[in-house]
Amino acid sequence: MLNYWSVFDFASMEKQLAGLETQLSAPGFWNDSQNAQRLSKTAAKLRENVDSWHAFQRRVHDATELSHLADASLRAELESEVNAIEREVEQRNFNAMFSGKYDDDDAILAIHAGAGGTDSQDWAAMLERMYLRWADQQGYVTEILDRTEGEEAGLKSVTIAVNGKYAFGYLRSEKGVHRLVRLSPFDSAHRRHTSFALLEVLPQVAMDDPDVEINPADLKVDVFRSSGAGGQNVQKNSTAIRITHIPTGIVVTCQNERSQTQNREFALRILRARLLEIRQAEKDEEVAVLRGEYTKAEWGSQIRSYVLHPYQMVKDHRTNHETGNAAAVLDGELTEFMEAYLRMNTGEVK
């Protein structure tokens, strides 16, 4: 257990935190409020990590000391504590895979119905339910920012904010096309249909993130009434926001909040996240993303298939991880698929 600390050395985190805290206490630090807020947020995250490591180190030290003193009456208690520590070591080892700049950030999840008509719109609604259930199981807080219903059933698109540590780190494994094979409930002949939906996953970039600059002159802002189910649910005031970023053609809408100001703030947050994705894509020479030329949601481009007929199976085509319990996956049991993807990306085989 002592060798563990040589691998997971957090001295650099402590040094970085000490440097930030010196800046935070410097005279005139808050004169630049934007930079001050950004550095304060970074320091708070580092402080949380450092405190967590110190607490875990004390726990390991206490267990080691107890092992030298324990007699037969304490053996069961000690074994239980050692098992708990080993589980935490394994979890911390896995968390070390979240090495991306935004992996510990909140996430924005957008689901878009693809090829397949009403069946795909219903499939998009099934995915919405699946990810909301997964987020709830993980203890994440979710909020639907924008939702466009389908003509007959399901939905055309939905944008969901997922808030919690490592939300983006986990969900980035889900970006891509998801394929469903089933007997269609919308086909009078009850034939087998294939449906597609596209998932976008973005980090919730803070409004003051220095990596993304937005010129107000590049924005076209439209205000309209939020759509509703009719009657008292229809907004009488124009609170929904549509923002078009003219240089890239990106369009973002938000109509969940009753306040126009809140909708505008969320729409700008989503726009910043999409602009950040473009910046990353440019670095990877994926310039097609600039004009919204994302992977088409159709046959042959899927990252994962969900088969409900003639047999039941969910298979990830990148990792080959699969299960025959499709119902459990659709009820939100997705973590194994996400972890398999993360391990593949880091070269770890379990």
C-alpha positions in Angstrom: 0.0 0.0 0.0 2.9 2.4 0.7 4.1 2.0 -2.9 0.8 3.5 -4.0 1.9 7.0 -3.0 4.9 6.9 -5.3 2.6 6.4 -8.2 -0.1 8.9 -7.1 2.0 11.8 -5.9 -0.1 14.9 -5.4 2.8 17.2 -4.4 2.4 19.1 -7.7 -1.2 19.8 -6.8 -0.2 21.2 -3.4 2.4 23.4 -5.0 -0.1 24.7 -7.6 -2.7 25.4 -4.9 -0.1 27.2 -2.7 0.7 29.5 -5.7 -2.9 30.2 -6.4 -3.7 31.0 -2.8 -0.8 33.5 -2.8 -2.3 35.2 -5.8 -5.8 35.2 -4.1 -4.5 37.0 -1.1 -2.5 39.6 -3.0 -3.6 43.3 -2.8 -5.7 44.3 -5.8 -6.4 40.7 -6.8 -10.1 41.5 -7.3 -9.5 44.5 -9.5 -9.8 42.2 -12.5 -13.0 40.4 -11.5 -13.2 38.2 -14.5 -9.7 36.7 -14.0 -10.2 36.6 -10.2 -13.4 34.5 -10.5 -11.6 32.1 -12.9 -8.6 31.6 -10.6 -10.9 31.3 -7.6 -12.8 28.5 -9.3 -9.5 26.7 -10.2 -8.3 27.1 -6.6 -11.5 25.7 -5.2 -11.2 22.6 -7.4 -7.6 22.1 -6.4 -8.4 22.6 -2.7 -11.1 19.9 -2.9 -8.7 17.4 -4.5 -5.9 18.1 -2.1 -8.1 17.8 0.9 -9.5 14.6 -0.4 -6.0 13.1 -0.9 -5.0 14.2 2.6 -8.0 12.5 4.1 -7.3 9.3 2.2 -3.7 9.4 3.2 -4.7 9.6 6.8 -7.1 6.7 6.4 -4.3 4.5 4.9 -1.9 5.6 7.7 -4.5 4.8 10.4 -5.1 1.4 8.9 -1.4 0.6 8.8 -1.0 1.6 12.4 -4.0 -0.5 13.4 -2.5 -3.6 11.6 0.5 -3.4 13.9 -1.7 -3.3 17.1 -4.7 -5.4 16.1 -5.4 -8.7 17.8 -7.8 -11.4 16.8 -10.8 -9.4 18.0 -10.1 -6.6 15.6 -9.2 -8.8 12.6 -12.7 -8.6 10.9 -12.8 -4.8 11.3 -9.3 -4.4 9.9 -10.1 -6.7 6.9 -13.2 -4.7 6.2 -11.3 -1.4 6.3 -8.5 -2.8 4.0 -11.1 -3.9 1.5 -12.7 -0.5 1.5 -9.3 1.2 1.0 -8.6 -1.1 -1.9 -11.9 -0.3 -3.5 -11.1 3.4 -3.1 -7.6 2.9 -4.6 -9.2 1.2 -7.6 -11.7 4.1 -8.0 -8.9 6.7 -7.7 -6.9 4.8 -10.2 -9.8 4.9 -12.6 -10.4 8.6 -11.9 -6.8 9.2 -13.0 -8.0 8.5 -16.6 -10.0 11.8 -16.4 -6.9 13.7 -17.6 -8.6 16.0 -20.1 -8.8 19.7 -19.4 -12.6 19.6 -19.0 -13.1 16.0 -17.8 -14.1 17.1 -14.2 -16.5 19.7 -15.6 -20.3 19.7 -15.9 -21.6 18.6 -19.3 -24.1 19.6 -21.9 -25.8 16.6 -23.7 -27.7 17.2 -26.9 -29.8 14.4 -28.5 -30.9 14.8 -32.2 -33.3 12.3 -34.0 -31.7 11.1 -37.2 -32.8 9.0 -40.2 -35.9 6.9 -39.5 -38.8 9.3 -39.2 -41.2 8.8 -36.3 -39.3 5.8 -35.1 -36.1 7.9 -34.7 -37.9 10.6 -32.9 -39.3 8.0 -30.5 -35.7 6.6 -30.2 -34.4 10.1 -29.3 -37.0 10.2 -26.5 -35.9 6.7 -25.3 -32.3 8.0 -25.2 -33.4 11.1 -23.2 -35.0 8.8 -20.6 -31.9 6.5 -20.5 -29.4 9.3 -19.9 -31.7 11.0 -17.3 -31.9 7.7 -15.4 -28.1 7.2 -15.7 -27.5 10.7 -14.4 -29.9 10.2 -11.5 -28.1 6.9 -10.6 -24.8 8.8 -10.6 -26.1 11.5 -8.3 -25.9 14.2 -11.0 -28.3 17.0 -11.3 -30.0 17.5 -14.7 -31.9 20.3 -16.3 -33.6 20.3 -19.7 -32.6 23.5 -21.4 -34.4 23.1 -24.7 -36.7 20.5 -26.2 -38.5 20.1 -29.5 -41.3 17.6 -29.7 -41.7 15.2 -32.7 -44.8 15.6 -35.0 -46.3 12.2 -34.0 -44.3 10.9 -31.1 -40.9 11.3 -29.3 -38.8 14.4 -29.9 -36.7 16.0 -32.6 -34.0 17.2 -30.2 -33.3 17.9 -26.6 -30.5 19.7 -24.8 -29.8 18.7 -21.2 -27.4 20.2 -18.6 -25.7 17.5 -16.5 -24.1 18.9 -13.4 -21.6 16.9 -11.2 -18.0 16.0 -11.0 -16.6 14.1 -14.0 -20.0 14.5 -15.8 -18.2 15.5 -19.0 -15.4 12.9 -18.5 -18.0 10.1 -18.5 -20.3 11.4 -21.1 -17.7 12.3 -23.7 -17.6 8.5 -24.4 -21.2 8.8 -25.7 -20.6 11.3 -28.5 -21.7 9.9 -31.8 -24.5 7.9 -33.5 -26.6 5.4 -31.6 -28.6 2.8 -33.6 -31.8 1.0 -32.6 -33.2 -2.2 -34.2 -36.7 -3.2 -33.1 -40.2 -4.1 -34.2 -41.7 -0.7 -34.9 -44.8 0.3 -32.8 -45.6 2.9 -35.5 -45.8 0.3 -38.3 -49.2 -1.2 -38.8 -47.5 -4.3 -40.2 -45.3 -4.4 -37.1 -42.1 -4.8 -39.2 -38.6 -4.4 -38.0 -37.1 -0.9 -38.3 -33.7 0.6 -37.8 -33.5 4.1 -36.2 -30.7 6.5 -35.5 -30.0 9.4 -33.2 -27.0 11.6 -32.8 -25.5 12.7 -29.5 -23.4 15.8 -28.9 -21.5 16.1 -25.7 -19.9 19.4 -24.6 -18.3 20.7 -21.5 -20.2 23.5 -19.7 -17.7 26.2 -20.3 -17.9 29.1 -17.8 -19.1 32.4 -19.1 -15.7 33.9 -18.3 -13.6 31.2 -19.9 -10.6 32.9 -21.6 -10.3 30.3 -24.3 -13.4 31.4 -26.0 -14.1 35.0 -27.1 -17.4 36.1 -28.5 -17.8 39.4 -30.3 -21.4 40.7 -29.6 -21.4 42.0 -33.2 -21.1 38.4 -34.4 -24.4 37.4 -32.8 -28.0 37.6 -34.1 -30.4 37.3 -31.2 -34.1 36.4 -31.8 -36.7 36.3 -29.0 -39.9 34.2 -29.4 -42.5 32.5 -27.3 -41.7 29.2 -25.7 -43.6 26.3 -27.1 -45.9 24.4 -24.8 -48.6 21.9 -24.5 -51.4 24.5 -24.8 -53.6 26.2 -22.3 -51.9 27.5 -19.2 -48.6 26.0 -20.3 -48.1 28.3 -23.2 -45.9 31.3 -22.4 -47.8 34.6 -23.0 -44.5 36.5 -23.0 -41.6 36.1 -25.4 -38.9 34.5 -23.2 -37.3 31.9 -25.5 -34.0 32.8 -27.1 -32.4 31.9 -30.4 -28.8 33.0 -30.9 -27.1 32.7 -34.3 -23.3 32.9 -34.4 -22.8 34.5 -37.8 -19.2 33.5 -38.5 -19.8 29.8 -38.0 -23.6 29.5 -38.6 -24.1 27.8 -35.2 -27.7 28.3 -33.9 -28.5 27.8 -30.3 -32.0 27.9 -28.7 -33.0 27.9 -25.1 -36.7 28.1 -23.9 -36.8 26.2 -20.6 -36.5 29.1 -18.2 -39.3 31.6 -17.6 -36.8 34.4 -17.6 -35.5 35.8 -20.9 -32.2 36.7 -19.2 -31.7 33.1 -17.9 -32.5 31.6 -21.3 -30.0 34.0 -22.9 -27.3 33.0 -20.3 -27.8 29.3 -21.0 -27.8 29.8 -24.7 -24.5 31.7 -24.5 -23.1 28.9 -22.4 -24.0 26.3 -25.0 -22.7 28.5 -27.8 -19.3 28.9 -25.9 -19.1 25.1 -25.5 -19.7 24.5 -29.2 -17.2 27.2 -30.2 -14.7 25.4 -27.8 -15.4 22.2 -29.6 -14.7 23.8 -32.9 -11.4 25.2 -31.5 -10.4 21.6 -30.5 -11.5 20.3 -33.9 -9.3 22.8 -35.7 -6.4 21.6 -33.7 -7.2 18.0 -34.8 -7.7 19.3 -38.4 -11.4 18.4 -38.3 -12.3 21.6 -40.1 -15.6 20.1 -41.4 -17.1 20.8 -37.9 -16.8 24.5 -38.6 -19.9 24.5 -40.8 -21.8 22.0 -38.7 -20.9 19.0 -40.9 -21.1 16.6 -38.1 -21.3 12.8 -38.6 -24.6 12.0 -40.2 -27.0 10.0 -38.1 -27.6 7.1 -40.5 -26.6 3.6 -41.3 -23.0 2.5 -40.9 -21.7 5.4 -38.8 -23.0 4.2 -35.4 -20.8 3.9 -32.3 -23.2 1.6 -30.5 -26.1 -0.6 -31.5 -29.2 -1.5 -29.4 -30.9 -4.6 -30.7 -34.4 -5.5 -29.4 -35.4 -7.9 -32.1 -34.9 -10.7 -33.2 -32.6 -11.0 -30.1 -31.6 -8.5 -27.3 -28.1 -7.1 -27.3 -26.3 -3.8 -26.8 -22.9 -3.6 -28.4 -20.3 -0.8 -28.5 -18.5 -1.0 -31.9 -15.4 0.9 -30.7 -14.6 -1.3 -27.6 -16.6 -4.4 -28.5 -18.1 -4.3 -25.0 -21.6 -5.8 -25.1 -24.4 -7.1 -22.9 -27.6 -9.2 -23.5 -29.5 -7.2 -21.0 -30.8 -4.4 -23.2 -33.6 -3.4 -20.8 -31.1 -2.7 -18.0 -29.0 -0.4 -20.4 -32.1 1.5 -21.5 -32.9 1.9 -17.8 -29.6 3.8 -17.4 -27.0 1.1 -16.6 -24.4 2.6 -18.9 -21.3 3.0 -16.7 -19.7 -0.2 -17.9 -19.8 1.0 -21.5 -18.3 4.4 -20.5 -15.5 2.8 -18.5 -14.7 0.4 -21.3 -14.3 3.3 -23.7 -12.1 5.3 -21.2 -9.9 2.2 -20.6 -9.5 1.7 -24.3 -8.4 5.3 -24.8 -5.8 5.1 -22.1 -4.5 1.7 -23.2 -5.6 -0.1 -20.0 -7.1 -3.6 -20.4 -9.2 -4.9 -17.5 
